[in-house]
Amino acid sequence: MTTSVQPRSVDQRIAEELGVHERQVRAAVELLDGGATVPFIARYRKEVTESLDDAQLRALEERLRYLRELEERRAAVLESIRGQGKLDEALEAQIMAADSKARLEDIYLPYKPKRRTKAQIAREAGLEPLAETLLADPTQDPRTVATGFVNPDAGVADPTAALDGARAILVERFAEDADLIGSLREQMWSRGRLVAKVRDGQQEAGAKFADYFDFAEPYTRMPSHRILAMFRGEKEGVLDLTLDPEEAPAPDDVPVGPSRYEREIAARFGVVDQGRPGDRWLSDTVRWAWRTRILIHLGADLRVRLWQAAEDEAVRVFAANLRDLLLAAPAGTRPTMGLDPGLRTGVKVAVVDGTGKVLATDTIYPHEPRRQWDASIETLAKLARAHGIELVAIGNGTASRETDKLAADLIRRHPDLNLTKVMVSEAGASVYSASEYASQELPGMDVSLRGAVSIARRLQDPLAELVKIDPRSIGVGQYQHDLSEVKLSRSLDAVVEDCVNGVGVDVNTASAPLLTRVSGIGAGLAENIVLHRDANGPFRSRQQLKQVARLGPKAFEQCAGFLRIPNGDDPLDASSVHPEAYPVVRRILASTGSELSTLIGKTPVLRKLRPADYVDDTFGLPTVTDILKELEKPGRDPRPAFRTATFADGVEKIGDLKPGMLLEGVVTNVAAFGAFVDVGVHQDGLVHVSAMSRTFVKDPRDVVKPGDVVRVKVLDVDVPRKRISLTLRLEDEAEAGQRPSGGAGSDRGNPDRGTPRGGGQPRQGQGQSRQGQGRGGQQSRSGGRGGSGGTGAAANSAMADALRRAGLA
């Protein structure tokens, strides 16, 4: 009869890890289990969770998933051991106290059903007492004791066979000691290193992995991209990877005696070499256990651990870059011309009005081989004049530099048009172009022209356009096809959901893909909203949403606050105030004697009000405070205002740059080691993390983000190698311009190198592999630009090449 041992509850553990109260976790878990989304809980259930924010809720949600999986596995382990009749109170207590999946599996290992092992066969032959005797009393001679266990009928032909069986029993015991294995695993993690060697004959074929042909680095210091690159090199048959349990030895070091790991195993089981008859045999057994079982087992564990750590970081980077891209400043409702660059196939042109409606399309051939430069400029000028174009969006893929020059020449020749050109990420544009949704949205339009439409629209509103593409295909990460599809999709979907709901959606103009990302709305319901809108005209109020087929009370509760109806019957419907909280606004109007139309936007009046005066049993202080803030600026967009850098006159190529110049530029990419900035010379410069601030910068994202317009000083220019060193610290002396050539930011050995734009520097709005998804490499195998999500040569070449050219690889 066993006594149930109760561990800390899941809620308790999460509360401790997040540093919040258990009641907050319990409330959030109840809401999540009830079908509420993170954006809804974070925005409209602050009283219930005591103001847990979206980041805390996402962490809670992820940890809840892990711990529930752990509990399911714990129950299965208990049931398995109980069924074997081996579960006692001490073992159950160990299992109930296991705080990770790894620890639980360590405990379960001796009881896990497995094929008949040598140790099992030895036990069946009656050799366990021999193993126990030799371990307990090393004063006895092993061979002499083993003679008494010879039994040909049981398969023990002689003393040597008996000793082999006893050794197998002890090796299994040593290798399945949960506490020992846990300790050795942590020591190996903190002391060990990953060693890579090139396989014979693979030097030429695997040249892209050349940095890893003879390479070693401690596990704890390996950045994500290096781990992923090395594992890919192994997968492609170029590299052999070894998990060395020890630090790199000094040149003169000669290993003497047992390793530290062998000594710990020996100490655990009381094996000490004192010259007794059995000591040598036991020491050999310990060495055998370490080399043939434990080291192999821990090596497999640490491979998984390395991979998971790298994968988690890669997913985090991808998610952060995607968030930056989605929340980039929208140019807004301004007539825009989209240019999808190309050489032989021409530059595809699309003109859209302020709402994104396509007005005209064309194809021009300014580049090789046709070189119709002047005719192309006149075509663009004619389109721009006819449609009142204000912005020219240029895709950053193949021929982007040449097309950027074309747009610059257009602006120079026709200053009266007042055009502004902006380089735009075209990552995933071909995925959209070939999608079923694009064929419905732009019926009858050639696939090649749809990309130009998408480029124009993503300048007007990046979020609204990019949600039409699977986030994995946007290409702002590294090695995404090597990552867990489930883990990556879950993380990226969460980012998209948070961004869409953070900004809010105009229900009368939103596409079905955009509506699908709104809290409480799935694909089917989004289609129903569009169908209802098409059949009945624009929604005049949020209450009319209840007339949409299958949009019930729960869905309305989740989505209503995030859907906006500008110029509707009720001004509040254009705000983020949830319909359930409209009574609070009515009380505010009554107390102030105002009409809603006169109160909205009246900051001095609203700031004189005391939120506490309007709190009741349903709506607490956080909600009332949010309502008053929203009334000040209803429906405000949290994204930054759209700005374009003003590039210096006469500075058009890298040779025009001089140390000491002060320039304005656009941050195109942010990496762990610094930020890349476009200063208008078709070659991004690098602001190393050490040149970002006078104070220590742990994460460059704390200082700048892609799309930011910044003032920089030129520190150093290397024209032959196309390297530009910049600083955000404008008081820095130009002579200090030599940036470090290695360090934590290094991306040495990224095997995905190619020939990106302008010498390889990433372009605006993309992430670790932000170079526009060109028409080559991996993309050609997957059906078009961006189709692979950025995992092949063209997709990942940008960061590697940029790092190399920046002197960091």
VENURZI-V477100 format. One line per field, one symbol per residue. ss: DSSP state (~ for helix, > for strand, _ for the rest). phi: phi as a letter, one per 30 degrees, with the letter a starting at -180 (. if undefined). A space follows every 50 residues. Layout:
ss = ???
phi = ???
This chain:
ss = _________~~~~~~~~~___~~~~~~~~~~~~____~~~~~~~_~~~~_ ___~~~~~~~~~~~~~~~~~~~~~~~~~~~~~~_____~~~~~~~~~___ ~~~~~~~~~~~______~~~~~~~___~~~~~~~~~_____~~~~~~___ >~~~_>__~~~~~~~~~~~~~~~~~__~~~~~~~~~~~~~~_>>>>>>__ ______~~~~~~_>>>>>~~~__~~~~~~~~~~~~___>>>>>>______ _________~~~~~~~~~__________~~~~~~~~~~~~~~~~~~~~~~ ~~~~~~~~~~~~~~~~~~~~~~~~~~_________>>>>>______>>>> >>_____>>>>>>>________~~~~~~~~~~~~~~~___>>>>>____~ ~~~~~~~~~~~~~_~~~__>>>>>____~~~~~__~~~~~~_____~~~~ ~~~~~~~~~~_~~~~~____~~~______~~~__~~~~~~~~~~~~~~~~ ~~~_>>_____~~~~~______~~~~~~~~~~~~~~_____~~~~~~___ __~~~~~~~~~~>>______~~~~____~~~~~~~~~~~~~~___~~~~_ __~~~~~~__~~~~______~~~~~~~~~~~~__________________ ___~~~_____>>>>>>>>>>__>>>>>______>>>>~~~________~ ~~______>>>>>>>>>>____>>>>>______~~~______________ ______~~~__________________~~~~~__________~~~~~~~~ ~~~~~____
phi = .ccdccdededdddedddibdddddeddddddddjdcdedddccbdddch iddddddddddddddddddddddedddeddddddicdcddddddddddcb ddddddddedcdebdecddddddddicdedddddddbddddeddddedcd aedcicdaedddddddddddeddddcdeddddddddddddcdbccbbdde iceddcedcedcdbbaaeedcddeddddddddedddiccccbcddcdddd ecdbebidddddddddddcidbdcidecdddddddddddddcbddddded dddddedddddddddddeddddddddcddddidbebccccdacddicdcb cbddcjddcababcbdcecdhcddddddddddddddcidcbcccdcceid dddddddddedddbdddhdbcbdbdceiddddecdddddddbdideeddd ddddddddddaeddddddceedcdicbchddddddddddddddddddddd dddjbdddbdddedddddeiccdddddddddddddciedcadddddddei cdedddedcedcccbdhddbeddcccddedceeddddddddciccedcdd ideedddddceddcdbdcccdeddddddddddbdidcdddddbbdcdddi cbbddddbejdcbcacdcabbdclbcbdcjciadcccdedccadcdcdbe ddcbbejdcbcbcdcabcdechcbcbbddddddddddddecajdddceie dccabdehijddcdiccecdeeddcaiedddcjkdidciicceddcdddd ddddddicb
